[in-house]
Amino acid sequence: MSVLPPDLSPLRTLATYLRGELSRTEQALAAAEKREAATTRKQPAPEPPALLVERGIGVGRLPVRVHAGD
């Protein structure tokens, strides 16, 4: 059972309305993506850590090396 009208004229009206809604939705989506991209570009890159501890493999995972952040 379909919830759509069976007649041609109401179907055309509905299709026209839905095309308009789709267009407005795509425009809103593009604007939101543009705002998000601008926000992402404004954030500075995170600083590397001052020190990094490399741990071994195994249960104890003892420190093996200490690296400078860069």
CHARMM-style PDB file with segment names, atoms N, HN, CA, C and O in Angstrom:
ATOM      1  N   MET     1       0.839  -1.183   0.000  1.00  0.00      PROA
ATOM      2  CA  MET     1       0.000   0.000   0.000  1.00  0.00      PROA
ATOM      3  C   MET     1       0.883   1.244   0.000  1.00  0.00      PROA
ATOM      4  O   MET     1       1.760   1.385   0.852  1.00  0.00      PROA
ATOM      5  N   SER     2       0.656   2.137  -0.942  1.00  0.00      PROA
ATOM      6  HN  SER     2      -0.056   2.023  -1.634  1.00  0.00      PROA
ATOM      7  CA  SER     2       1.461   3.334  -1.085  1.00  0.00      PROA
ATOM      8  C   SER     2       0.759   4.526  -0.428  1.00  0.00      PROA
ATOM      9  O   SER     2      -0.467   4.627  -0.444  1.00  0.00      PROA
ATOM     10  N   VAL     3       1.552   5.414   0.143  1.00  0.00      PROA
ATOM     11  HN  VAL     3       2.549   5.332   0.157  1.00  0.00      PROA
ATOM     12  CA  VAL     3       0.986   6.626   0.739  1.00  0.00      PROA
ATOM     13  C   VAL     3       0.936   7.761  -0.284  1.00  0.00      PROA
ATOM     14  O   VAL     3       0.456   8.853   0.021  1.00  0.00      PROA
ATOM     15  N   LEU     4       1.427   7.505  -1.486  1.00  0.00      PROA
ATOM     16  HN  LEU     4       1.817   6.618  -1.734  1.00  0.00      PROA
ATOM     17  CA  LEU     4       1.422   8.514  -2.539  1.00  0.00      PROA
ATOM     18  C   LEU     4       0.069   8.555  -3.232  1.00  0.00      PROA
ATOM     19  O   LEU     4      -0.611   7.534  -3.336  1.00  0.00      PROA
ATOM     20  N   PRO     5      -0.323   9.738  -3.709  1.00  0.00      PROA
ATOM     21  CA  PRO     5      -1.600   9.835  -4.422  1.00  0.00      PROA
ATOM     22  C   PRO     5      -1.519   9.108  -5.765  1.00  0.00      PROA
ATOM     23  O   PRO     5      -0.462   9.087  -6.396  1.00  0.00      PROA
ATOM     24  N   PRO     6      -2.622   8.518  -6.201  1.00  0.00      PROA
ATOM     25  CA  PRO     6      -2.594   7.763  -7.455  1.00  0.00      PROA
ATOM     26  C   PRO     6      -2.717   8.642  -8.705  1.00  0.00      PROA
ATOM     27  O   PRO     6      -2.387   8.191  -9.802  1.00  0.00      PROA
ATOM     28  N   ASP     7      -3.178   9.869  -8.561  1.00  0.00      PROA
ATOM     29  HN  ASP     7      -3.446  10.235  -7.670  1.00  0.00      PROA
ATOM     30  CA  ASP     7      -3.426  10.739  -9.712  1.00  0.00      PROA
ATOM     31  C   ASP     7      -2.153  11.444 -10.171  1.00  0.00      PROA
ATOM     32  O   ASP     7      -1.240  11.696  -9.386  1.00  0.00      PROA
ATOM     33  N   LEU     8      -2.122  11.750 -11.455  1.00  0.00      PROA
ATOM     34  HN  LEU     8      -2.864  11.545 -12.093  1.00  0.00      PROA
ATOM     35  CA  LEU     8      -0.953  12.340 -12.078  1.00  0.00      PROA
ATOM     36  C   LEU     8      -0.658  13.753 -11.572  1.00  0.00      PROA
ATOM     37  O   LEU     8       0.489  14.059 -11.247  1.00  0.00      PROA
ATOM     38  N   SER     9      -1.664  14.610 -11.501  1.00  0.00      PROA
ATOM     39  HN  SER     9      -2.596  14.361 -11.765  1.00  0.00      PROA
ATOM     40  CA  SER     9      -1.456  16.003 -11.112  1.00  0.00      PROA
ATOM     41  C   SER     9      -0.894  16.141  -9.688  1.00  0.00      PROA
ATOM     42  O   SER     9       0.081  16.868  -9.497  1.00  0.00      PROA
ATOM     43  N   PRO    10      -1.470  15.472  -8.690  1.00  0.00      PROA
ATOM     44  CA  PRO    10      -0.876  15.582  -7.350  1.00  0.00      PROA
ATOM     45  C   PRO    10       0.537  15.001  -7.285  1.00  0.00      PROA
ATOM     46  O   PRO    10       1.377  15.511  -6.545  1.00  0.00      PROA
ATOM     47  N   LEU    11       0.807  13.945  -8.046  1.00  0.00      PROA
ATOM     48  HN  LEU    11       0.125  13.530  -8.648  1.00  0.00      PROA
ATOM     49  CA  LEU    11       2.164  13.383  -8.068  1.00  0.00      PROA
ATOM     50  C   LEU    11       3.173  14.376  -8.632  1.00  0.00      PROA
ATOM     51  O   LEU    11       4.283  14.497  -8.115  1.00  0.00      PROA
ATOM     52  N   ARG    12       2.788  15.086  -9.691  1.00  0.00      PROA
ATOM     53  HN  ARG    12       1.886  14.987 -10.110  1.00  0.00      PROA
ATOM     54  CA  ARG    12       3.679  16.099 -10.265  1.00  0.00      PROA
ATOM     55  C   ARG    12       3.916  17.237  -9.270  1.00  0.00      PROA
ATOM     56  O   ARG    12       5.037  17.727  -9.130  1.00  0.00      PROA
ATOM     57  N   THR    13       2.863  17.647  -8.590  1.00  0.00      PROA
ATOM     58  HN  THR    13       1.953  17.249  -8.703  1.00  0.00      PROA
ATOM     59  CA  THR    13       2.994  18.704  -7.585  1.00  0.00      PROA
ATOM     60  C   THR    13       3.936  18.258  -6.477  1.00  0.00      PROA
ATOM     61  O   THR    13       4.808  19.018  -6.056  1.00  0.00      PROA
ATOM     62  N   LEU    14       3.765  17.045  -6.011  1.00  0.00      PROA
ATOM     63  HN  LEU    14       3.056  16.428  -6.353  1.00  0.00      PROA
ATOM     64  CA  LEU    14       4.626  16.504  -4.964  1.00  0.00      PROA
ATOM     65  C   LEU    14       6.075  16.408  -5.432  1.00  0.00      PROA
ATOM     66  O   LEU    14       6.989  16.746  -4.680  1.00  0.00      PROA
ATOM     67  N   ALA    15       6.295  15.952  -6.663  1.00  0.00      PROA
ATOM     68  HN  ALA    15       5.552  15.678  -7.274  1.00  0.00      PROA
ATOM     69  CA  ALA    15       7.647  15.844  -7.200  1.00  0.00      PROA
ATOM     70  C   ALA    15       8.310  17.218  -7.290  1.00  0.00      PROA
ATOM     71  O   ALA    15       9.493  17.356  -6.980  1.00  0.00      PROA
ATOM     72  N   THR    16       7.558  18.229  -7.710  1.00  0.00      PROA
ATOM     73  HN  THR    16       6.597  18.117  -7.961  1.00  0.00      PROA
ATOM     74  CA  THR    16       8.093  19.591  -7.793  1.00  0.00      PROA
ATOM     75  C   THR    16       8.468  20.098  -6.408  1.00  0.00      PROA
ATOM     76  O   THR    16       9.534  20.687  -6.227  1.00  0.00      PROA
ATOM     77  N   TYR    17       7.596  19.871  -5.433  1.00  0.00      PROA
ATOM     78  HN  TYR    17       6.731  19.392  -5.580  1.00  0.00      PROA
ATOM     79  CA  TYR    17       7.865  20.294  -4.059  1.00  0.00      PROA
ATOM     80  C   TYR    17       9.121  19.594  -3.518  1.00  0.00      PROA
ATOM     81  O   TYR    17       9.979  20.234  -2.911  1.00  0.00      PROA
ATOM     82  N   LEU    18       9.221  18.298  -3.740  1.00  0.00      PROA
ATOM     83  HN  LEU    18       8.524  17.778  -4.233  1.00  0.00      PROA
ATOM     84  CA  LEU    18      10.358  17.550  -3.215  1.00  0.00      PROA
ATOM     85  C   LEU    18      11.670  17.960  -3.882  1.00  0.00      PROA
ATOM     86  O   LEU    18      12.712  17.977  -3.226  1.00  0.00      PROA
ATOM     87  N   ARG    19      11.636  18.290  -5.171  1.00  0.00      PROA
ATOM     88  HN  ARG    19      10.790  18.276  -5.704  1.00  0.00      PROA
ATOM     89  CA  ARG    19      12.847  18.787  -5.838  1.00  0.00      PROA
ATOM     90  C   ARG    19      13.316  20.087  -5.181  1.00  0.00      PROA
ATOM     91  O   ARG    19      14.512  20.285  -4.965  1.00  0.00      PROA
ATOM     92  N   GLY    20      12.371  20.964  -4.867  1.00  0.00      PROA
ATOM     93  HN  GLY    20      11.400  20.804  -5.042  1.00  0.00      PROA
ATOM     94  CA  GLY    20      12.719  22.219  -4.204  1.00  0.00      PROA
ATOM     95  C   GLY    20      13.311  21.977  -2.821  1.00  0.00      PROA
ATOM     96  O   GLY    20      14.303  22.603  -2.446  1.00  0.00      PROA
ATOM     97  N   GLU    21      12.703  21.071  -2.066  1.00  0.00      PROA
ATOM     98  HN  GLU    21      11.897  20.562  -2.370  1.00  0.00      PROA
ATOM     99  CA  GLU    21      13.218  20.742  -0.739  1.00  0.00      PROA
ATOM    100  C   GLU    21      14.611  20.123  -0.828  1.00  0.00      PROA
ATOM    101  O   GLU    21      15.483  20.427  -0.014  1.00  0.00      PROA
ATOM    102  N   LEU    22      14.816  19.260  -1.811  1.00  0.00      PROA
ATOM    103  HN  LEU    22      14.108  19.013  -2.472  1.00  0.00      PROA
ATOM    104  CA  LEU    22      16.124  18.643  -2.002  1.00  0.00      PROA
ATOM    105  C   LEU    22      17.169  19.709  -2.334  1.00  0.00      PROA
ATOM    106  O   LEU    22      18.289  19.661  -1.826  1.00  0.00      PROA
ATOM    107  N   SER    23      16.810  20.650  -3.168  1.00  0.00      PROA
ATOM    108  HN  SER    23      15.900  20.689  -3.580  1.00  0.00      PROA
ATOM    109  CA  SER    23      17.734  21.720  -3.539  1.00  0.00      PROA
ATOM    110  C   SER    23      18.101  22.552  -2.314  1.00  0.00      PROA
ATOM    111  O   SER    23      19.276  22.851  -2.097  1.00  0.00      PROA
ATOM    112  N   ARG    24      17.108  22.928  -1.513  1.00  0.00      PROA
ATOM    113  HN  ARG    24      16.154  22.686  -1.688  1.00  0.00      PROA
ATOM    114  CA  ARG    24      17.379  23.715  -0.304  1.00  0.00      PROA
ATOM    115  C   ARG    24      18.222  22.917   0.688  1.00  0.00      PROA
ATOM    116  O   ARG    24      19.097  23.479   1.347  1.00  0.00      PROA
ATOM    117  N   THR    25      17.967  21.626   0.799  1.00  0.00      PROA
ATOM    118  HN  THR    25      17.256  21.170   0.264  1.00  0.00      PROA
ATOM    119  CA  THR    25      18.742  20.774   1.705  1.00  0.00      PROA
ATOM    120  C   THR    25      20.191  20.671   1.245  1.00  0.00      PROA
ATOM    121  O   THR    25      21.107  20.740   2.065  1.00  0.00      PROA
ATOM    122  N   GLU    26      20.408  20.507  -0.056  1.00  0.00      PROA
ATOM    123  HN  GLU    26      19.665  20.450  -0.723  1.00  0.00      PROA
ATOM    124  CA  GLU    26      21.773  20.426  -0.582  1.00  0.00      PROA
ATOM    125  C   GLU    26      22.522  21.737  -0.380  1.00  0.00      PROA
ATOM    126  O   GLU    26      23.718  21.723  -0.090  1.00  0.00      PROA
ATOM    127  N   GLN    27      21.836  22.870  -0.528  1.00  0.00      PROA
ATOM    128  HN  GLN    27      20.865  22.881  -0.763  1.00  0.00      PROA
ATOM    129  CA  GLN    27      22.461  24.167  -0.300  1.00  0.00      PROA
ATOM    130  C   GLN    27      22.850  24.320   1.169  1.00  0.00      PROA
ATOM    131  O   GLN    27      23.944  24.795   1.472  1.00  0.00      PROA
ATOM    132  N   ALA    28      21.965  23.922   2.080  1.00  0.00      PROA
ATOM    133  HN  ALA    28      21.076  23.536   1.833  1.00  0.00      PROA
ATOM    134  CA  ALA    28      22.257  24.005   3.509  1.00  0.00      PROA
ATOM    135  C   ALA    28      23.423  23.089   3.866  1.00  0.00      PROA
ATOM    136  O   ALA    28      24.280  23.454   4.670  1.00  0.00      PROA
ATOM    137  N   LEU    29      23.456  21.910   3.274  1.00  0.00      PROA
ATOM    138  HN  LEU    29      22.759  21.613   2.620  1.00  0.00      PROA
ATOM    139  CA  LEU    29      24.548  20.963   3.518  1.00  0.00      PROA
ATOM    140  C   LEU    29      25.883  21.533   3.029  1.00  0.00      PROA
ATOM    141  O   LEU    29      26.893  21.434   3.725  1.00  0.00      PROA
ATOM    142  N   ALA    30      25.886  22.117   1.859  1.00  0.00      PROA
ATOM    143  HN  ALA    30      25.065  22.198   1.294  1.00  0.00      PROA
ATOM    144  CA  ALA    30      27.114  22.705   1.313  1.00  0.00      PROA
ATOM    145  C   ALA    30      27.600  23.854   2.205  1.00  0.00      PROA
ATOM    146  O   ALA    30      28.801  23.988   2.441  1.00  0.00      PROA
ATOM    147  N   ALA    31      26.679  24.677   2.696  1.00  0.00      PROA
ATOM    148  HN  ALA    31      25.703  24.568   2.504  1.00  0.00      PROA
ATOM    149  CA  ALA    31      27.059  25.787   3.576  1.00  0.00      PROA
ATOM    150  C   ALA    31      27.629  25.260   4.888  1.00  0.00      PROA
ATOM    151  O   ALA    31      28.613  25.804   5.391  1.00  0.00      PROA
ATOM    152  N   ALA    32      27.027  24.209   5.453  1.00  0.00      PROA
ATOM    153  HN  ALA    32      26.229  23.768   5.044  1.00  0.00      PROA
ATOM    154  CA  ALA    32      27.524  23.630   6.705  1.00  0.00      PROA
ATOM    155  C   ALA    32      28.906  23.013   6.510  1.00  0.00      PROA
ATOM    156  O   ALA    32      29.773  23.153   7.373  1.00  0.00      PROA
ATOM    157  N   GLU    33      29.120  22.334   5.387  1.00  0.00      PROA
ATOM    158  HN  GLU    33      28.417  22.221   4.685  1.00  0.00      PROA
ATOM    159  CA  GLU    33      30.435  21.748   5.104  1.00  0.00      PROA
ATOM    160  C   GLU    33      31.487  22.838   4.934  1.00  0.00      PROA
ATOM    161  O   GLU    33      32.626  22.675   5.370  1.00  0.00      PROA
ATOM    162  N   LYS    34      31.110  23.950   4.303  1.00  0.00      PROA
ATOM    163  HN  LYS    34      30.185  24.083   3.949  1.00  0.00      PROA
ATOM    164  CA  LYS    34      32.029  25.065   4.106  1.00  0.00      PROA
ATOM    165  C   LYS    34      32.415  25.680   5.454  1.00  0.00      PROA
ATOM    166  O   LYS    34      33.582  25.992   5.689  1.00  0.00      PROA
ATOM    167  N   ARG    35      31.416  25.854   6.347  1.00  0.00      PROA
ATOM    168  HN  ARG    35      30.468  25.600   6.157  1.00  0.00      PROA
ATOM    169  CA  ARG    35      31.708  26.403   7.678  1.00  0.00      PROA
ATOM    170  C   ARG    35      32.629  25.472   8.461  1.00  0.00      PROA
ATOM    171  O   ARG    35      33.563  25.925   9.122  1.00  0.00      PROA
ATOM    172  N   GLU    36      32.360  24.173   8.383  1.00  0.00      PROA
ATOM    173  HN  GLU    36      31.601  23.805   7.846  1.00  0.00      PROA
ATOM    174  CA  GLU    36      33.186  23.204   9.106  1.00  0.00      PROA
ATOM    175  C   GLU    36      34.617  23.190   8.570  1.00  0.00      PROA
ATOM    176  O   GLU    36      35.570  23.098   9.343  1.00  0.00      PROA
ATOM    177  N   ALA    37      34.764  23.280   7.260  1.00  0.00      PROA
ATOM    178  HN  ALA    37      33.990  23.355   6.633  1.00  0.00      PROA
ATOM    179  CA  ALA    37      36.102  23.300   6.669  1.00  0.00      PROA
ATOM    180  C   ALA    37      36.854  24.559   7.092  1.00  0.00      PROA
ATOM    181  O   ALA    37      38.055  24.500   7.354  1.00  0.00      PROA
ATOM    182  N   ALA    38      36.167  25.689   7.160  1.00  0.00      PROA
ATOM    183  HN  ALA    38      35.191  25.737   6.946  1.00  0.00      PROA
ATOM    184  CA  ALA    38      36.811  26.935   7.588  1.00  0.00      PROA
ATOM    185  C   ALA    38      37.235  26.842   9.049  1.00  0.00      PROA
ATOM    186  O   ALA    38      38.306  27.328   9.411  1.00  0.00      PROA
ATOM    187  N   THR    39      36.419  26.234   9.881  1.00  0.00      PROA
ATOM    188  HN  THR    39      35.548  25.840   9.586  1.00  0.00      PROA
ATOM    189  CA  THR    39      36.749  26.068  11.293  1.00  0.00      PROA
ATOM    190  C   THR    39      37.946  25.147  11.452  1.00  0.00      PROA
ATOM    191  O   THR    39      38.819  25.402  12.282  1.00  0.00      PROA
ATOM    192  N   THR    40      37.995  24.088  10.672  1.00  0.00      PROA
ATOM    193  HN  THR    40      37.286  23.881   9.999  1.00  0.00      PROA
ATOM    194  CA  THR    40      39.100  23.133  10.749  1.00  0.00      PROA
ATOM    195  C   THR    40      40.408  23.792  10.329  1.00  0.00      PROA
ATOM    196  O   THR    40      41.449  23.544  10.937  1.00  0.00      PROA
ATOM    197  N   ARG    41      40.365  24.623   9.304  1.00  0.00      PROA
ATOM    198  HN  ARG    41      39.519  24.825   8.810  1.00  0.00      PROA
ATOM    199  CA  ARG    41      41.575  25.297   8.826  1.00  0.00      PROA
ATOM    200  C   ARG    41      42.112  26.293   9.856  1.00  0.00      PROA
ATOM    201  O   ARG    41      43.321  26.519   9.922  1.00  0.00      PROA
ATOM    202  N   LYS    42      41.228  26.889  10.660  1.00  0.00      PROA
ATOM    203  HN  LYS    42      40.247  26.705  10.607  1.00  0.00      PROA
ATOM    204  CA  LYS    42      41.643  27.905  11.620  1.00  0.00      PROA
ATOM    205  C   LYS    42      42.361  27.307  12.822  1.00  0.00      PROA
ATOM    206  O   LYS    42      43.124  28.008  13.486  1.00  0.00      PROA
ATOM    207  N   GLN    43      42.139  26.043  13.116  1.00  0.00      PROA
ATOM    208  HN  GLN    43      41.519  25.474  12.576  1.00  0.00      PROA
ATOM    209  CA  GLN    43      42.758  25.426  14.277  1.00  0.00      PROA
ATOM    210  C   GLN    43      44.224  25.138  13.987  1.00  0.00      PROA
ATOM    211  O   GLN    43      44.555  24.547  12.959  1.00  0.00      PROA
ATOM    212  N   PRO    44      45.106  25.559  14.899  1.00  0.00      PROA
ATOM    213  CA  PRO    44      46.530  25.295  14.674  1.00  0.00      PROA
ATOM    214  C   PRO    44      46.843  23.809  14.831  1.00  0.00      PROA
ATOM    215  O   PRO    44      46.127  23.069  15.506  1.00  0.00      PROA
ATOM    216  N   ALA    45      47.902  23.409  14.205  1.00  0.00      PROA
ATOM    217  HN  ALA    45      48.484  24.010  13.656  1.00  0.00      PROA
ATOM    218  CA  ALA    45      48.332  22.013  14.323  1.00  0.00      PROA
ATOM    219  C   ALA    45      48.794  21.761  15.754  1.00  0.00      PROA
ATOM    220  O   ALA    45      49.421  22.634  16.356  1.00  0.00      PROA
ATOM    221  N   PRO    46      48.502  20.600  16.307  1.00  0.00      PROA
ATOM    222  CA  PRO    46      48.921  20.323  17.676  1.00  0.00      PROA
ATOM    223  C   PRO    46      50.443  20.243  17.774  1.00  0.00      PROA
ATOM    224  O   PRO    46      51.119  19.779  16.855  1.00  0.00      PROA
ATOM    225  N   GLU    47      50.963  20.704  18.905  1.00  0.00      PROA
ATOM    226  HN  GLU    47      50.415  21.081  19.651  1.00  0.00      PROA
ATOM    227  CA  GLU    47      52.405  20.650  19.116  1.00  0.00      PROA
ATOM    228  C   GLU    47      52.828  19.218  19.396  1.00  0.00      PROA
ATOM    229  O   GLU    47      52.089  18.460  20.024  1.00  0.00      PROA
ATOM    230  N   PRO    48      54.013  18.846  18.933  1.00  0.00      PROA
ATOM    231  CA  PRO    48      54.487  17.492  19.234  1.00  0.00      PROA
ATOM    232  C   PRO    48      54.804  17.394  20.729  1.00  0.00      PROA
ATOM    233  O   PRO    48      55.138  18.401  21.352  1.00  0.00      PROA
ATOM    234  N   PRO    49      54.707  16.222  21.296  1.00  0.00      PROA
ATOM    235  CA  PRO    49      55.006  16.081  22.721  1.00  0.00      PROA
ATOM    236  C   PRO    49      56.479  16.374  22.985  1.00  0.00      PROA
ATOM    237  O   PRO    49      57.330  16.172  22.119  1.00  0.00      PROA
ATOM    238  N   ALA    50      56.765  16.853  24.194  1.00  0.00      PROA
ATOM    239  HN  ALA    50      56.074  17.017  24.897  1.00  0.00      PROA
ATOM    240  CA  ALA    50      58.144  17.186  24.553  1.00  0.00      PROA
ATOM    241  C   ALA    50      59.006  15.927  24.595  1.00  0.00      PROA
ATOM    242  O   ALA    50      60.155  15.939  24.153  1.00  0.00      PROA
ATOM    243  N   LEU    51      58.453  14.859  25.120  1.00  0.00      PROA
ATOM    244  HN  LEU    51      57.520  14.849  25.479  1.00  0.00      PROA
ATOM    245  CA  LEU    51      59.173  13.589  25.205  1.00  0.00      PROA
ATOM    246  C   LEU    51      58.236  12.455  24.833  1.00  0.00      PROA
ATOM    247  O   LEU    51      57.024  12.543  25.029  1.00  0.00      PROA
ATOM    248  N   LEU    52      58.805  11.401  24.299  1.00  0.00      PROA
ATOM    249  HN  LEU    52      59.790  11.330  24.139  1.00  0.00      PROA
ATOM    250  CA  LEU    52      58.038  10.219  23.949  1.00  0.00      PROA
ATOM    251  C   LEU    52      58.791   8.998  24.468  1.00  0.00      PROA
ATOM    252  O   LEU    52      59.963   8.794  24.155  1.00  0.00      PROA
ATOM    253  N   VAL    53      58.098   8.194  25.265  1.00  0.00      PROA
ATOM    254  HN  VAL    53      57.145   8.360  25.520  1.00  0.00      PROA
ATOM    255  CA  VAL    53      58.726   7.008  25.842  1.00  0.00      PROA
ATOM    256  C   VAL    53      58.340   5.801  24.998  1.00  0.00      PROA
ATOM    257  O   VAL    53      57.157   5.499  24.841  1.00  0.00      PROA
ATOM    258  N   GLU    54      59.332   5.120  24.460  1.00  0.00      PROA
ATOM    259  HN  GLU    54      60.293   5.365  24.588  1.00  0.00      PROA
ATOM    260  CA  GLU    54      59.101   3.899  23.688  1.00  0.00      PROA
ATOM    261  C   GLU    54      59.217   2.723  24.648  1.00  0.00      PROA
ATOM    262  O   GLU    54      60.213   2.577  25.356  1.00  0.00      PROA
ATOM    263  N   ARG    55      58.200   1.904  24.658  1.00  0.00      PROA
ATOM    264  HN  ARG    55      57.391   2.023  24.083  1.00  0.00      PROA
ATOM    265  CA  ARG    55      58.180   0.767  25.571  1.00  0.00      PROA
ATOM    266  C   ARG    55      58.412  -0.529  24.808  1.00  0.00      PROA
ATOM    267  O   ARG    55      58.101  -0.633  23.621  1.00  0.00      PROA
ATOM    268  N   GLY    56      58.959  -1.509  25.504  1.00  0.00      PROA
ATOM    269  HN  GLY    56      59.212  -1.424  26.468  1.00  0.00      PROA
ATOM    270  CA  GLY    56      59.214  -2.806  24.904  1.00  0.00      PROA
ATOM    271  C   GLY    56      57.937  -3.620  24.768  1.00  0.00      PROA
ATOM    272  O   GLY    56      56.851  -3.168  25.130  1.00  0.00      PROA
ATOM    273  N   ILE    57      58.085  -4.817  24.244  1.00  0.00      PROA
ATOM    274  HN  ILE    57      58.967  -5.185  23.949  1.00  0.00      PROA
ATOM    275  CA  ILE    57      56.973  -5.733  24.045  1.00  0.00      PROA
ATOM    276  C   ILE    57      56.939  -6.697  25.226  1.00  0.00      PROA
ATOM    277  O   ILE    57      57.981  -7.141  25.707  1.00  0.00      PROA
ATOM    278  N   GLY    58      55.759  -7.008  25.676  1.00  0.00      PROA
ATOM    279  HN  GLY    58      54.912  -6.648  25.285  1.00  0.00      PROA
ATOM    280  CA  GLY    58      55.645  -7.990  26.739  1.00  0.00      PROA
ATOM    281  C   GLY    58      54.784  -7.500  27.889  1.00  0.00      PROA
ATOM    282  O   GLY    58      54.204  -6.415  27.845  1.00  0.00      PROA
ATOM    283  N   VAL    59      54.720  -8.327  28.913  1.00  0.00      PROA
ATOM    284  HN  VAL    59      55.191  -9.208  28.949  1.00  0.00      PROA
ATOM    285  CA  VAL    59      53.835  -8.051  30.037  1.00  0.00      PROA
ATOM    286  C   VAL    59      54.289  -6.812  30.801  1.00  0.00      PROA
ATOM    287  O   VAL    59      53.468  -5.948  31.111  1.00  0.00      PROA
ATOM    288  N   GLY    60      55.569  -6.707  31.109  1.00  0.00      PROA
ATOM    289  HN  GLY    60      56.236  -7.408  30.857  1.00  0.00      PROA
ATOM    290  CA  GLY    60      56.072  -5.583  31.888  1.00  0.00      PROA
ATOM    291  C   GLY    60      56.153  -4.290  31.117  1.00  0.00      PROA
ATOM    292  O   GLY    60      56.010  -3.213  31.696  1.00  0.00      PROA
ATOM    293  N   ARG    61      56.379  -4.376  29.817  1.00  0.00      PROA
ATOM    294  HN  ARG    61      56.495  -5.251  29.347  1.00  0.00      PROA
ATOM    295  CA  ARG    61      56.530  -3.234  28.921  1.00  0.00      PROA
ATOM    296  C   ARG    61      57.404  -2.146  29.501  1.00  0.00      PROA
ATOM    297  O   ARG    61      56.966  -1.010  29.682  1.00  0.00      PROA
ATOM    298  N   LEU    62      58.624  -2.494  29.787  1.00  0.00      PROA
ATOM    299  HN  LEU    62      58.980  -3.417  29.640  1.00  0.00      PROA
ATOM    300  CA  LEU    62      59.587  -1.558  30.352  1.00  0.00      PROA
ATOM    301  C   LEU    62      60.012  -0.532  29.303  1.00  0.00      PROA
ATOM    302  O   LEU    62      60.018  -0.829  28.109  1.00  0.00      PROA
ATOM    303  N   PRO    63      60.373   0.690  29.752  1.00  0.00      PROA
ATOM    304  CA  PRO    63      60.862   1.698  28.806  1.00  0.00      PROA
ATOM    305  C   PRO    63      62.142   1.230  28.123  1.00  0.00      PROA
ATOM    306  O   PRO    63      63.042   0.695  28.770  1.00  0.00      PROA
ATOM    307  N   VAL    64      62.213   1.439  26.809  1.00  0.00      PROA
ATOM    308  HN  VAL    64      61.481   1.874  26.284  1.00  0.00      PROA
ATOM    309  CA  VAL    64      63.390   1.038  26.033  1.00  0.00      PROA
ATOM    310  C   VAL    64      64.173   2.271  25.610  1.00  0.00      PROA
ATOM    311  O   VAL    64      65.400   2.297  25.704  1.00  0.00      PROA
ATOM    312  N   ARG    65      63.453   3.305  25.139  1.00  0.00      PROA
ATOM    313  HN  ARG    65      62.457   3.285  25.063  1.00  0.00      PROA
ATOM    314  CA  ARG    65      64.116   4.524  24.673  1.00  0.00      PROA
ATOM    315  C   ARG    65      63.250   5.722  25.050  1.00  0.00      PROA
ATOM    316  O   ARG    65      62.039   5.592  25.230  1.00  0.00      PROA
ATOM    317  N   VAL    66      63.878   6.880  25.166  1.00  0.00      PROA
ATOM    318  HN  VAL    66      64.862   6.985  25.019  1.00  0.00      PROA
ATOM    319  CA  VAL    66      63.185   8.137  25.337  1.00  0.00      PROA
ATOM    320  C   VAL    66      63.568   9.023  24.165  1.00  0.00      PROA
ATOM    321  O   VAL    66      64.749   9.252  23.902  1.00  0.00      PROA
ATOM    322  N   HSD    67      62.553   9.521  23.462  1.00  0.00      PROA
ATOM    323  HN  HSD    67      61.594   9.335  23.675  1.00  0.00      PROA
ATOM    324  CA  HSD    67      62.781  10.342  22.264  1.00  0.00      PROA
ATOM    325  C   HSD    67      62.437  11.791  22.564  1.00  0.00      PROA
ATOM    326  O   HSD    67      61.522  12.078  23.336  1.00  0.00      PROA
ATOM    327  N   ALA    68      63.186  12.708  21.940  1.00  0.00      PROA
ATOM    328  HN  ALA    68      63.929  12.475  21.313  1.00  0.00      PROA
ATOM    329  CA  ALA    68      62.823  14.121  21.994  1.00  0.00      PROA
ATOM    330  C   ALA    68      61.571  14.310  21.140  1.00  0.00      PROA
ATOM    331  O   ALA    68      61.343  13.549  20.200  1.00  0.00      PROA
ATOM    332  N   GLY    69      60.769  15.306  21.458  1.00  0.00      PROA
ATOM    333  HN  GLY    69      60.954  15.924  22.222  1.00  0.00      PROA
ATOM    334  CA  GLY    69      59.487  15.518  20.780  1.00  0.00      PROA
ATOM    335  C   GLY    69      59.579  15.707  19.297  1.00  0.00      PROA
ATOM    336  O   GLY    69      58.646  15.354  18.575  1.00  0.00      PROA
ATOM    337  N   ASP    70      60.656  16.247  18.821  1.00  0.00      PROA
ATOM    338  HN  ASP    70      61.413  16.534  19.407  1.00  0.00      PROA
ATOM    339  CA  ASP    70      60.764  16.470  17.378  1.00  0.00      PROA
ATOM    340  C   ASP    70      61.675  15.431  16.778  1.00  0.00      PROA
ATOM    341  OT1 ASP    70      61.905  15.435  15.569  1.00  0.00      PROA
TER     342      ASP     70
END
